[in-house]
Amino acid sequence: MTTALPRARRVSPRTAMLPAHGRRHNLSLVLQMLYTVGAMSRADLARRLGMSKVTVSDLVAELIESGHAVELGPSGQVRPGKPATLVDVNRTGLQAIGVDLAAHRVLRAAVLDLDGNILARAERPIGDDTGDAITQRVLELVDEIVSAATAPILGIGVGTPGIVVAGGVVDTAPNLGWRDVPLRDLIADATGLPVFVVNDADAAVHADYTLGNGGDDLVLVKIGRGVGCGLIVGGQRVRGAHFAAGEIGHVTVGTDGGAVCRCGKTGCLETWVSAPRLEQALATAGDDSPLREAGERLGIALAPVVAVLDLAEVVLSGPGHLLDGPLRDSVEQTLRDRLLARPEAELTVRIAHDSDDIVLRGAAVLVLWDQLGVV
């Protein structure tokens, strides 16, 4: 009797790259090089990219015509013959909008240039609003910040609490009282601009990786009204099978109970580590024990993630007075106690630079990635 072999898994055919796709790729390569290195001549671009001077000149001409690149004038380098003309990404002539819906007590938005510098800000208090009332406040905030732009807007990036699925739909965000909110379409319909919606921790990790000093293998924990984390592995953001990679806020930590969470469960990480819960605990404790306990709980939740993915950095982003000190130290000590000691595999636990604006900057990075391919 013969045993039937299992059927081979079907291999999805790859889509052939059309000439137009190849050109878009080359345009992105030029923008990536200029964005990362800075202004350079067409000849230097050609050498660095391994393309012919004719090809690079053609690509640069198209980028200048579209407004994505500009000529800056002659190079200061002394060379025989006519000075080369420098070109660069149009850093000040294009702008992006970043929106942060996870900040503690307020909704925030900003106009940013292509280097992540904030040019204008707007805020809306949250109060006790949830659901449709929050949605309306978001639309009002976006309308205000769009009117503050002083140059063409590439798009709007939004960092929101909760799980964001395909199409920019917020599947669930307990802290905002949202379920199945088509946030991308709502904002796009109201503004007529390209809109990109991600979880706030995903936006934050993009900012740390692209505009900060983050490495290729890190987890960034964003602590605000809730708790979430963004993952970069091998230089790529991890999304997960259900777009929920990094949703650790509603993971139960320990078997000793705890407070009831907004999601209905008891003992979620968020009930120990979120900014509102920490501030409440500190107000009654009289010492820093709530920070140390929160750091230990967070370290327990992170240890398997760090071990399985062999991460090099744990980055904490949120209110500095809560994170920088006993909480950070407790996270680091807990991780060292729970991970296999390997001298060659150093683990860094640090506080993110400019945590207050990290989601705004990360949301703008998403726009650059999609519209210019520069990240």
C-alpha positions in Angstrom: 0.0 0.0 0.0 1.4 3.3 -1.0 1.0 6.5 1.0 -0.1 9.5 -1.0 2.4 12.4 -0.7 1.0 15.7 0.5 0.2 18.2 -2.3 2.9 20.7 -2.9 2.0 24.2 -1.8 1.0 26.5 -4.6 3.6 29.0 -5.5 2.2 32.4 -6.3 3.5 33.7 -9.6 5.5 36.9 -9.5 4.2 39.9 -11.5 6.4 40.9 -14.3 8.0 44.4 -13.8 6.7 46.7 -16.5 9.0 49.4 -17.9 7.0 52.0 -16.1 7.6 50.2 -12.8 11.3 50.1 -13.4 11.3 53.8 -14.0 9.4 54.5 -10.8 12.0 52.4 -9.0 14.9 54.3 -10.5 13.2 57.6 -9.6 12.9 56.4 -6.0 16.6 55.4 -6.0 17.6 58.9 -7.0 15.4 60.4 -4.3 16.6 58.0 -1.6 20.3 58.8 -2.4 19.6 62.6 -2.3 17.5 62.4 0.8 20.1 60.3 2.7 23.4 61.8 1.4 22.3 65.4 0.6 22.8 67.6 -2.4 25.2 66.3 -5.2 25.8 66.7 -8.9 24.3 64.5 -11.5 27.7 63.0 -12.2 28.1 62.0 -8.6 24.6 60.5 -8.5 25.4 58.5 -11.6 28.6 57.1 -10.0 27.0 56.3 -6.7 23.9 54.6 -8.3 25.8 52.8 -11.0 23.8 54.4 -13.8 24.8 56.3 -16.9 25.0 60.1 -16.7 22.3 60.3 -19.5 19.9 58.1 -17.5 20.5 60.1 -14.3 20.1 63.4 -16.0 16.8 62.2 -17.5 15.5 61.0 -14.1 16.6 64.3 -12.4 14.8 66.3 -15.1 11.6 64.4 -14.4 11.9 64.9 -10.6 12.5 68.6 -11.0 9.5 69.0 -13.3 7.3 67.2 -10.7 8.6 69.4 -7.9 10.2 66.6 -6.0 13.8 67.8 -6.6 15.4 71.2 -7.1 18.7 72.6 -8.4 20.7 74.5 -5.8 23.4 76.1 -7.9 27.0 75.4 -8.8 29.1 73.1 -6.6 31.8 74.6 -4.5 34.3 71.9 -5.5 37.3 73.2 -7.6 37.5 71.1 -10.7 38.6 71.7 -14.3 35.9 73.0 -16.6 32.4 74.3 -15.8 31.3 73.8 -12.1 28.7 71.0 -11.6 25.2 72.0 -10.6 24.0 70.5 -7.3 20.5 68.9 -7.1 18.6 67.9 -4.0 15.3 66.7 -2.7 12.9 69.7 -2.5 13.2 69.7 1.3 11.5 73.1 1.9 9.2 73.3 -1.1 7.1 70.2 -0.1 5.4 69.5 3.1 3.6 66.6 4.9 1.0 66.5 7.6 1.4 64.3 10.7 -1.4 63.5 13.1 -1.0 61.9 16.6 -4.2 60.4 18.1 -2.4 58.7 21.0 -1.0 61.6 22.9 -2.1 61.8 26.6 -5.3 64.1 26.9 -5.1 65.7 23.4 -5.2 65.1 19.7 -2.2 66.6 17.9 -1.3 67.5 14.4 1.6 69.3 12.6 2.9 70.5 9.3 6.4 69.2 8.7 9.1 69.7 6.0 10.8 66.7 4.4 13.5 66.6 7.1 10.9 66.1 9.8 11.1 69.7 11.1 7.8 70.9 12.6 6.6 74.1 11.0 3.1 74.5 12.5 1.0 72.8 15.2 -2.6 72.3 16.2 -4.3 70.5 19.1 -7.8 69.5 20.2 -8.5 68.4 23.8 -10.1 65.0 24.2 -11.9 65.3 27.6 -14.3 62.4 28.0 -15.2 62.1 24.4 -15.2 58.7 22.6 -16.6 57.2 19.4 -18.2 59.5 16.9 -17.3 62.6 19.0 -13.6 61.8 18.7 -14.0 61.2 15.0 -15.5 64.6 14.5 -12.7 66.2 16.5 -10.1 64.5 14.3 -11.7 65.8 11.1 -11.8 69.4 12.6 -8.1 69.1 13.6 -7.1 67.9 10.2 -8.9 70.7 8.5 -7.2 73.3 10.7 -3.7 71.9 10.2 -4.1 71.5 6.4 -4.9 75.2 6.2 -1.7 76.0 8.0 0.5 74.5 5.3 2.6 76.9 3.2 3.7 74.6 0.4 2.1 71.7 -1.6 1.2 68.8 0.7 2.4 65.4 -0.2 -0.1 63.6 2.1 -1.4 63.1 5.6 0.0 60.4 7.9 -2.0 59.4 11.0 -0.7 57.4 14.0 -3.6 56.1 16.1 -4.1 53.7 19.0 -5.5 50.3 18.3 -5.3 47.8 15.4 -5.3 49.3 11.9 -6.1 46.9 9.1 -6.0 47.1 5.3 -7.5 50.3 3.8 -6.6 52.4 6.9 -9.6 51.1 8.9 -9.2 51.2 12.6 -10.5 47.7 13.5 -10.6 48.4 17.2 -9.2 51.2 19.5 -10.7 50.7 23.0 -9.2 54.0 24.3 -11.0 56.0 21.7 -14.2 53.9 21.7 -13.7 53.0 18.0 -14.6 49.8 16.1 -14.4 49.5 12.3 -13.8 53.2 11.7 -12.7 53.9 8.1 -10.4 56.6 9.2 -8.3 56.8 6.0 -11.4 57.3 3.8 -13.0 59.8 6.1 -9.9 62.0 6.1 -9.2 61.5 2.4 -12.8 62.5 1.5 -12.6 65.6 3.7 -9.3 66.8 2.3 -8.8 65.3 -1.2 -5.2 64.3 -0.1 -3.5 60.9 0.1 -3.9 59.5 3.6 -1.9 56.8 5.4 -3.1 55.4 8.8 -1.0 53.2 11.1 -0.8 52.3 14.7 0.9 55.0 16.7 3.7 52.7 17.8 4.4 51.8 14.2 4.6 55.5 13.3 7.0 56.0 16.3 9.3 53.2 15.3 9.5 54.6 11.7 10.6 58.0 13.1 13.2 56.4 15.3 14.5 54.3 12.4 14.4 56.9 9.7 15.0 60.3 11.5 16.7 59.0 14.6 19.5 56.6 15.3 17.6 53.3 15.5 19.3 50.2 14.2 17.9 47.4 12.0 16.6 45.2 14.8 14.6 47.0 17.5 11.3 47.2 19.4 9.9 50.5 20.3 7.4 50.6 23.1 5.0 53.6 22.9 3.4 54.5 26.3 0.6 57.0 26.3 -3.1 56.5 27.0 -2.4 52.9 26.0 0.7 50.7 25.4 1.8 49.3 22.1 5.1 48.5 20.3 6.5 48.8 16.8 9.0 46.3 15.5 11.8 46.7 13.0 13.5 43.4 12.0 16.2 43.3 9.4 15.5 46.9 8.5 11.8 46.2 7.8 8.7 47.0 9.8 6.8 43.9 11.0 3.1 44.0 10.5 1.9 40.5 11.3 -0.7 38.2 9.7 -3.6 40.3 11.1 -1.8 43.7 11.0 -1.6 43.5 14.9 2.2 42.9 15.4 3.2 44.8 18.6 -0.2 44.9 20.2 1.1 44.0 23.7 -1.1 46.5 25.6 -3.9 43.9 26.1 -1.6 40.9 26.9 -2.2 39.7 30.4 1.0 39.9 32.4 1.2 37.5 35.4 -1.4 35.4 37.2 -1.9 37.7 40.1 -5.0 39.6 38.8 -4.8 43.4 38.6 -7.2 46.1 37.5 -10.0 45.7 35.0 -9.0 47.0 31.6 -11.2 49.0 29.1 -11.1 45.9 26.9 -13.0 44.0 29.6 -10.1 41.7 30.7 -8.2 41.8 34.0 -4.5 42.4 34.4 -3.7 43.7 30.9 -0.2 45.2 30.5 -1.9 48.6 29.8 -3.4 48.6 33.3 0.1 48.6 34.8 2.1 50.7 32.3 -0.1 53.3 30.6 0.6 56.9 31.4 -2.8 57.6 33.2 -2.5 54.4 35.3 1.1 55.3 36.3 0.2 58.8 37.3 -2.7 57.6 39.4 -0.5 55.0 41.1 2.3 57.5 41.8 -0.2 60.0 43.3 -1.1 57.4 46.0 2.1 55.4 46.5 4.4 58.1 47.8 7.4 56.5 46.2 8.6 55.1 42.9 7.5 51.5 43.4 4.7 51.8 40.7 7.4 52.7 38.2 9.6 49.8 39.2 6.7 47.3 39.1 5.5 48.7 35.7 9.0 48.3 34.4 9.2 44.7 35.6 5.8 43.8 34.0 6.9 45.4 30.7 10.2 43.5 30.8 8.4 40.2 31.4 6.2 40.9 28.3 9.1 42.0 26.2 11.6 39.2 27.0 10.1 36.5 24.7 9.9 39.1 21.9 13.5 40.1 22.3 14.6 36.5 22.5 12.6 35.1 19.6 13.6 38.0 17.2 17.1 38.4 18.6 16.7 42.2 18.9 19.5 44.6 19.7 17.5 47.6 21.0 14.5 48.2 23.3 13.4 51.8 22.9 10.9 53.4 25.3 8.8 56.4 24.1 6.4 58.4 26.2 6.4 60.9 29.1 10.0 61.4 30.2 9.2 61.9 33.9 7.6 58.5 33.9 10.0 56.5 31.8 13.5 57.8 32.3 14.7 56.5 35.6 13.3 53.6 37.7 11.0 52.3 35.0 13.7 52.1 32.3 16.2 50.6 34.8 13.6 48.0 35.9 12.9 47.0 32.2 16.6 46.6 31.6 17.2 44.5 34.7 14.2 42.3 34.1 15.3 41.6 30.5 18.9 40.7 31.7 17.5 38.4 34.4 15.2 36.6 31.9 17.4 36.4 28.8 20.3 34.1 28.1 23.4 36.0 28.8 25.5 36.3 25.7 28.4 38.8 25.9 28.5 39.2 22.1 24.8 40.0 21.9 24.6 43.4 23.7 21.1 44.7 24.4 20.5 48.4 24.6 17.5 49.8 26.5 17.1 53.5 25.8 14.6 56.4 25.8 13.5 57.6 22.4 14.7 61.1 21.4 12.0 63.7 21.3 9.2 61.4 22.5 6.6 64.2 22.5 6.7 64.5 18.7 7.8 61.0 17.7 4.4 60.0 16.4 4.0 63.2 14.4 7.4 62.7 12.7 6.8 59.0 12.1 3.4 59.7 10.5 5.1 62.2 8.2 7.8 59.5 7.4 5.0 57.3 6.1 4.0 59.9 3.7 7.6 60.3 2.4 7.9 56.5 2.1 4.7 56.2 0.0 4.9 59.4 -2.1 8.6 59.6 -2.6 10.0 56.2 -1.8 12.7 57.8 0.3 12.6 55.7 3.4 
